[in-house]
């Protein structure tokens, strides 16, 4: 993320809540971020194309297009944002450009542009940083540093915008990815797992059609079961194998042609459902690989599915 990111001490460390380690010395300059490896113009929605394709691009998260009217509605629902978004007319096109960069796979630019907008741009900024760290950053120290900043910005945002579904989703997604790379067991011992679950549940309460929040909850249940076992996971953290399937099937019903949903479902099925379900995982990979990706995020998941198929994973 940008070296100068602070935004009022990330709203005074999210109103003096749980303080995540910042490791400022590990902050990764934007210019050091890797480029999207599948062409930076493939998913560049210039001009009116972004608006024309918005419903398909955001079918999984139901984020409204960044018009002035939609920003004003967001501010009315979340009065805490109003002092930080005094001129929605100027902010709307800036936010549009941030999303354009996100979908194109220019994640560093999406972070820059999102942060420049202020808190109403933190969703796209945090999501871009989370996707980049999870899929493209290879250095573990840099990856954690990027995820910490994404998490800190999202934690500050939910303090200001408690009624914004995608603020909670961005927080849950960043915290979930951070927990994965921190080590799920360590994250659970610090109580981060319940925060992932609570943020994603809150996103679904505000937007029941949020397919990506269902994906996040499916992954959460799978990760916990994989690391601590079904019995301990159920007794201590309330996770269930059935919940993995339930959340992914809900996501699939909401967005059946999403490589993101299908690839994450395949990974989670392999993780917790065992050999009896490996055939299902193979079919999910094949379904994901057969999708037509509409942006960089979907392309990254499609490439993962193709890699699994090409590697000849041992599915019975």
N, C-alpha and C positions, 0 to 999 in steps of 0.2 A: 504494500500500500504506500501511499505518498509519505515521504519522510517527514513532512510537516503536520501530519494528522494529529490533532489533539482534541479539537472541538470542545473547548471548556473542560479540559480534563475528562473527556468522554462523559460529559455531564456529571462531573465530580464522581467519577468511577461509579456510574449508574446509581446516583443518589446514595452513595456510601453503602452499596450492597456488597456481595461477595466480591473480593478483589482478585481478578485473574492476574497471573504474572505477565508483565509487559515485555521484559527483555528488550528494551529500546535499542540496545546495541546491535540486535539481530535484525532490525527492520531492513527490509529489502527494497532498494531503490526501484522505482517503477521501470526504468530503462533496463534493469537486469532481468525482468520477467521474460520468459520464453514466448515466442510467437505461437499462435494457433497453427498447428502443423498441417492443416488441410486446406490452406488458401484463405487469405484475409479478405477476399472479395466475394467468396461463394455465397455467404449469407448476409451480405451488406444490403439492407433494405433502404435504398435511397429515396428521396422525395416522398411521394404519397404511399410508396410500397409498404412502409412500416405500418401505417394506419390500415391499409387494405388487408394485411396479413395478421393484424394484431390478435384477432379472436383465435386463430389457430396457434399463434406463438404463445398465447397466454391461456390456452384452454385448461392447463393443469394448475394454474395458480389464481385465475380470475382477477388478475390485476387490471384495473381500468386504464384505458389509454390516457396519457398525460395531457389532457386538455385543461384549459383554465377552469371550466365548470367542474370537472372532476377533482381538480386540486382544491377548489373552494369547498366542495362537499367533504373532502378528506379533512380539511381544516375545521369545518363545523363539527365533524364527528370527533375530532381530537384537538380541542382548544389549546393544548399545550404546544402544538406546532405553530400556532398563529404568529407568535413573536419572531419566529425564525423563517417565516415565509411571507414577508410583507408585500411582495410583488409577484403574485402568481402568474401574471401575464408574461413577465420576464423568465420565470422559472420553468414554465411548461415546455418551451422549446429546448431549454438546457437539459431537462429531464428526458425529453424525447431522444436527444443525441446520446445520452448515457445508455439508454436502452438499445439504441441502434448499435452502439459499440459492443454491448453485452451479447446481443444475438449474433453479431459477426465474429465473435471470438476474440475481439480486441479487449481482453479483460482488464489490462492495466489502464487503458483509456477510459473504460467504463467506470473504474474506481475513481480516477481523477475527476471525471465529469460529475459523477454522483456526489462526491464529497464537495465539489464546488457549488452544488445546488443547496447544500445545507442538509438539515435533517430529513427533508422530504426526498432527498436523493440517497439516503443511507440504505434503503432496501436494495436498490440496484448495485450500489457500491459493495455492500456486504456479500451479496450473492455472487457478484463477479469475482471477488477475492476468494470466496469459498470454493467456487468451481475451479478457479485457477489452481489453488493450493491442492485440492483433492485430485485433480486430473493431470496437471502439467508440471508442477514444481517437484523436482526430484530430490533436492537437498532437504533432509528432515528438519534441520534447524531453521532454515528459511521457511519451510512449510508451516511449522508451528508459529513462527513470528507473524506470518501473514494471517493465519487463522485467529491468532490472539487479537490482532487489530480489527479484523472483521467482527469477531465476537464482541469486542468492546464497543464498537460503533452500534451494533444491533442492540446490545444491552442498554445503551443510552437512549436509543430510539424508542424502545417499548415503554420507557418511563414517560416519554412525551406523547406517544401515540398508542395508548392501550386498546384502542378500538380499531386498529388497522391490522387485518388478518396477516398481511404479508410482512409486517414488522415482526410479528411473533414467529412466522415461518422462517424469516431470515435469521432470527436469533436461534431457533431450534436447529436449523440446518448448519449454521456455523458452529454451534456448540456440539452437535452430533459429530461433525467432521473433526473438530478439535479433539473430542474424546477418543475417536478412533485412532488418531495418530499419537495422542498422549499415552494411550493404552486404555482399553475399555475397563480393565480391572482397576487401574489407578483412578480413572474418572469416576467409577462407581463409588470407590472409597471416599472420594471428595464430594459426593452428593451431586455430581453433574448429571448423572443419568436421569434423575427425577426432574431436573430442570429442562432437559431435552424433551422428555415426555410431556411436561406441563405446557411448554411453549407450543408444541405441535398440537396438543389438544385445544389450546386456546385459539390457535389459527382455525381449527375445524369448527369450533363453536361460532366464530365470527363468519366463517365461510364454509358451510358444509360441503360445497362442491370442490374443495381444494384437494386435487388428486395428489399433489406433491407432499402435502402434509400427511396423507395416508401412507405414501411411500416412506416418509421419514419415520413414521411410527412402526411400519413393518420392519424396516431396517433396525430400529432400536430394539424391538423384541428379539430379532434374530441375533444381533450382536451380543446381547446380554446372555441369551441361552447358550450361544456358542462359547462364551468365555467362562461362565459359572455353572452351566448345566441347567436343565429344565426344572429340576426340583428346587434348587437354591434360588434360581431366577424367579420361579413362581412364588415361593414363600417370602422372599426378601424384597423383590422388586415388582412383583405382580405381573410378570411377563408370561406369555403362553405361546406354544407353537401354533395353536389355532388362531391367535391374534395376528401372527405373521401372514397367514393365508387370508384372513378376513380383511386386513388393511390393504393388501395388494390386490385382492379381488375387487374391493371398493374402488381403488385407484384405476384399475383396468376398466371397470364399468364406466367411470367418468371420462377416461381417455384411452380407448382401446388401441389406438395406433401410435402410442408414445414409446419410442425406444428407451426413454428414461425409465418409465414404469416397468417395461418388460425386462430390461437388463438388470435393474435392481432386484426385481422379483427373482430372476434366475440366480443371482448371487446369493440372495437370502435363502432360497430353497436349497441350494447346495450346502449352505452353512448349517442349517438346522434340521432339515427334513430327511436327510440321510439317503442312503443308496436306493431305497424304495421310490424316492421321488426324483432321482437323477434324470429319468426320462422326461419328466415334466420340465426340469431345468434346461435340458437340451432343446426341447420344443420352444421354450420361452426365448432362448438365445436365437433360435432360427426365426422366430416371429420378430424379434427385435432387429435382426439383420435384414429382414425383408421390408422394414419400414422405410419411408422416405423422410429423412431428417429435414427439419425446416430451419434449424439454427445450429450454432456451434455446440451447445450443450447436448442436443440430441445426437449430433454427429459423433461426439466423444463416446457416448453410450453405445451407439451402433458399432463403432470401431472396436470397443471392448467385446461386444457379442461376436463380431467377426473373428476376433483373435481367439476367443474360446472355441469356436467351431474349427478354425484353421489349425489350432494346436492339437486337435484330435483328443480333447478331454475324454477321459474314460467313462463315458456314459454306457450303461448296459443297454 
